[in-house]
Amino acid sequence: MLPDPTPYFADLTDPRREGKNKLHKLTDIVMIVLCAVLSGIEDWVGMEEFAEEKEDWLRTFLELPNGIPSHDTLSNVLGRLNPQAFAETFQRWVQAALPSLSGQQVCLDGKTLRGSREGDKAVHLMSAFAAEARWVLAQQAVDEKTNEIKAIPDLLSMLDIKGALISIDAMGCQKAIAKTIVTAQADYVLALKDNHPNLCEDVRLWLDTENANDRLPVYETIDKDHGRLEIRRYSLSSEIAWLTQKPDWAGLQAIGRVESIRTLGDKTSVECRYYLCSFTDLQRFAEGVRQHWAIENSQHWVLDVQFGEDANRARTDHSAENLALMRRMALNLLRNNGPTKDSLKRRKLRACLNDNYRFKLLFGTSAT
């Protein structure tokens, strides 16, 4: 269970100058925003109204020396918080509950906050997601999507990934990133596309030929859902001494192929994807490829549908980035401190309506 976040917020540096206009404690402001986001509130005015309605409840664990902060205060203070320090606070909070990632799959992927767009720029975030635990582990801002390559090593450095499996899409399929992962004593499965044209063509030709001649073991899965049939065939080859680029990729032990055959109605499509792996276990490869989609389905999609992330227009100073981190904190709390049988939508509704339930999500125990 995730611990009480309040002590972690206490370590944040207040961005405001000391003076008579500084009426509200930083921890109170941050906790009000978290409680509101946890309850499904997505805008600053709604957060102020939520806090006014729940002031008596909030006073059971917050000081609130000058009452409830205005929506402008909530927006201004959260927007001015140092996002790197806030991300480090979040990461320490998660690490307290999940101190070891050994045996976990950590998925890395980027997401653009579309509502934050001004002109041709928008906030783009890299996230690390524990697939089995379904926890957001860390967040790192990126100047632009094309700079994910530079951000990934920074994101990995925030985590103790020893013994973990790191999965990254084609943007992160880089020699330096593979070396970073192996140096940290972790494994990797990296999607390979045409950003490495010669390597990709060599791998594609070899694996397609090996599969056509039935020279590789194949692991097959079948999914049926709402009239859709999808067959995936996974194969892995460790016979790669011929691969001239092998010495350039730290820890490279095998190359993998996934053939997806999708039938919907009377239409069938076939797609093949290719991967670099630092291990030779076919079953682990299949699970690693499938579980990588957890960051898309269990984080990005949920944040858009359940928390309205892409529609949120927060953009002043660092408010978009910091509010995004609040949503990920709320998502972790809802998933891990709430009853497992309830849907996420139901948990959010209960958090909005039930003070005791909301308290339990935050602190792990019922209010006395």
N, C-alpha and C positions, 0 to 999 in steps of 0.2 A: 504494500500500500504506500502511496506517495505521502511524504511527510507534510506537516504544516508549512506553507510557503512563507509565512510572516517573518521568521528569523532571517530568511534569505533576502527578502526585500529590505530588511534593516541595514544590510551592507551596501545598498546602493547610495551613490553620491547624489545629493539633492542639487539639481541644476539651477535652483533659484538663489538669488542673493538674499542675505539676511536683512530683514527690515520689518517695519510695522505692517506691511502689506502681505507678509508671509503668514497666513492665518491657519493653514492646514498642514498636518504632518505628511511627509512623503509616503510613509507606509500606509496611512489611512487612504490616501488618494489611489495608490496602486491596488490596494485590496478592494476598494469600491469598484474600480474598473473590472477586476477579476471576477468579483461576485456578479456583476451585471452581465458580463460576457458569458459566464457559466449559466446564467438564467435566460440566455437567448437575446439579450439586448445588444443591438448592433450600432447604435449611434450615441453621440455624446449627450444630447438632450434627454434621450431615453435613460441614460445612465444616471443623470441627475435626478430624474423623476423616480427611478427605481430606488435610489438611495434615500430620497425623502420619504417614500412610502415605507422603507425598511429601516428607518433611522433607529428605532428602539432595538431592533435585532442587531444592527451593526454595532451599537454601543455595548453589546455584550462582549465584544473582543477588540473594538477600536476605541480610541480616546475621543476623537471628534471634538477638540476643544472649542472650535468655533462653528459647530454645526456641519452641514453638508456643503461640500465645495460646489461651486457653480459648474455648469457644463463647459464654460470657457476655461476654467481652472483645470478641470480634468483633461481637456484637450491640450492645453498649453504645457502642462507639466509632463504628461506622458510623451508629448512630442519632443520635448527638450531633453528627456533622459538619454544618456549615452547608450546607443543601441548595442555596442559591443559589450559594455559592462552588464547591460540587461541580459544579453544572450549568455554571458558567462554565469550570471546568477541562475538563469533557467537551467543551464547545464549542470551546475552543482546540485541543484534541487533534484533533478532527475537521477543523477549519479548516486545520491544518498539512498535512493530506493532500488536502483539497479547498478550496484557497484562494479559488476563484472559483465562484460559482453562476450566472454568466452562461450562458444557454442551458439551464439546468436547470429542471425543474418542481419547485417546493417545495410539498408538500401539508401543510396544517395541519388537525389534528383532535384531539379530546379523547378520553380513556379513563379510566374509573373503575377503580381497583384494588379489586375487590369484597371480596377477603379482608381488606382493611384497615378494613372497616366496623366502627365502634363506635357503637351506637345508631342514629341516623339520619344519621351522617356517615361519609364514606369519602374517601380521598385521590383527587383528580381531577387528571389531568395533561394539559397541552397539549403536543403534539409537532410538530416540523417534520421532514419526511421528504423526501429527495431521490429522486424517483420513478425516474429512469433509473439513477442510481448505486446505489439501494436502500440508502442510508445514513440512519440517524437523525442529524439535524443538531443538534437542541437539544431541551431539555425545560424546561417551566415549570409549577410547581404552581399550581392554581386552588383557591380556597376551596370553591366549589361549581360544578356544571356551568353554572349560569346566569351565572357570572362569567367565562365564556370570552371574552366581548366585551371585557372589560377586560384580559385576559391576552394576547390576540393581538398588540396593538401592542408589548407588552413582549417577546414572543417574537420578533417581527420585528426589533426593535431589536438583538437579539443577533447578527443575521446581516447580511452584506453581500449584499443581494438584487438589486443592480443587474443588469439584463439577464435576470432570472429571470421565470418565470411562477408566480404564487402562486394556488393553488386552495384554496378554503375552502367548507365546507358552509353551510347557511342561517343558522346561528347567527352566523357571521362576516360575513354580508352586511350591512355597516353603512357609512354614508357616511364616518365618520371612518377606518375601516380602509381603504376604497378610497383615500382621500386619502393615508394613510400609505404605501401601496404605490406610488402614482404619484409621490409626492415622492421616494421612494427609487429612482426610475427603473426600476421593474419593471412587469410587466403582471399583470392579474388575470382570473380567471374565478370568479364568485361565484354559488353556488346561490341561487335566489330562491324563497321560499315565502311563506306567509301571515303571516309576521311583518311584512311590508310589504304589507298587503292591497290597497290601492289600486293601488300600482305593479305588484304581481303580477297583479291582474285586468286591468290595461291591457295588460301584456306578453302575458299568456295570450290575450286576445281578439285582439290584433293578429297574433300568430304563428300561432294556430290558423286564423284567416281567411286569412292569406297562404298557408299550406300547403294549405288546402282548395282554394284557387284556383290552385295550382301556380305561384305567383309567386316562389318562393324555390328556389335550388339545394339539392339534398339529397345528403348523403353517407351511404351505407348500409354497415353491417357486419353480417355473419352469423356467429353462433357456434353450433356443435353440440357437445354434450358429454353423454354418459350419458343419452341419450333426451331431452335438453332442446334446444330450438331457440330462439334469441333473435336477433331482428332489431332493430337500432337505427338510427334515421333521425335524422340531425343536420341542422339548418338554422340559419342565422344571418342576421339582418337588420341592415344598417347604416343603413337608412332610418328614423331615429328622431327627426327634427327635430320631429315632432308630440308627442313624449313630454314632458309638462310637467315631470316630475321630473328630466329629463336634466341641467340645470345643477347639481342638488344632488349629483350623483355624479361625483367627479373622474375624468377620463380615460375616461368612458363612451363607447364607440364603436359598440357593437352589443349586441343582445339575442339570445339563443339558445334553441333548443328541442331536446329529445331525446325522441323517441317510441320506447319500448321495447315490443316485441311478443314475449311469452314464451309458448312452447307446451311443455307437459309432459304427455305422454300425450294425453288427449282434452280437456285444459283449456288455454284460451288467455286470457292477461290482457294488457291494454294500459295503459301508464302514460306520462304526459308530464311532463317536468321542464323548468324554465326557468332561464335564467342571464343575468347581466350580465357583459359582457366589455369590456376596454379595447383590443381589437384586432378586426380584421375578417376574419381568415383562417379559412375554414370548416374546413380540414384541421387547423389548429392547435387550433381549438375542440374538434373531435371527439377528438383525442388528449389534450387537457387534461382533458376530462370523464372519459375512460376511465382515464387514468393517476391521477386523484385517488383511485381505489379502491385504489391500491397501498399507501397508508398503512393501510388496513383489512386488506387481504389479505396484504401482505408485512411488516407490523409488528404490528398489534394481534392478529391471528389467530395469527401465529407465536409471539408472546410468550405467549399463553394455552396453545397446544397444545404447543409445544416447551419452554417454560420454566415452565409452570404458574403464570403470573402471577396470574390471578384466584383461584387456590386458595391462594396464599401468604398466611399469617396474620401476617406481620411488621407491627407497628403501633406499637411503642414509639417515642416521640419522632419522629425523622425517618427511622426505618429503612425504612418502606414506600417513601417517595419516593427515598431514596438507593439502596436495593436495586433499585428499578425502573431507575434510571440505570445500575447495574451490568449489568443484563440487556441494556440497549440497547448498552452498550459491548461486551459479549460478542457480541451479534448482529452488530454491525459487524465485529468481528474475524473471526468465523466466515464471514461472507459475503465479506469482501474480502481476507483474508490466507490463506484456505484454498483448496484445489483446486476449480476451478469445476464440475467434473463430479460431485462428490460431493453427495448430498443434505445438507440441514442436519442431519438426524437422524444421518446417518453421520459428519459432521464432529464433532458433539458426542461421539459414541461414541469416535471416534479421539482426541479431546482428553482424554477420561477415561482411556484405556488407554495412550496413547503419549506419553511424556515429551518426546521430540524434536519430535513434531508439535505438542504444546501450546506448546512453546518457540517454534516457528516462527510460530504464530498470534500470539503476544504480541510477538515482536521482529522478525519478518520474515526471520530467518535461522535455520539449524539450530544446535543447541548444539554446541560444539566438545568 
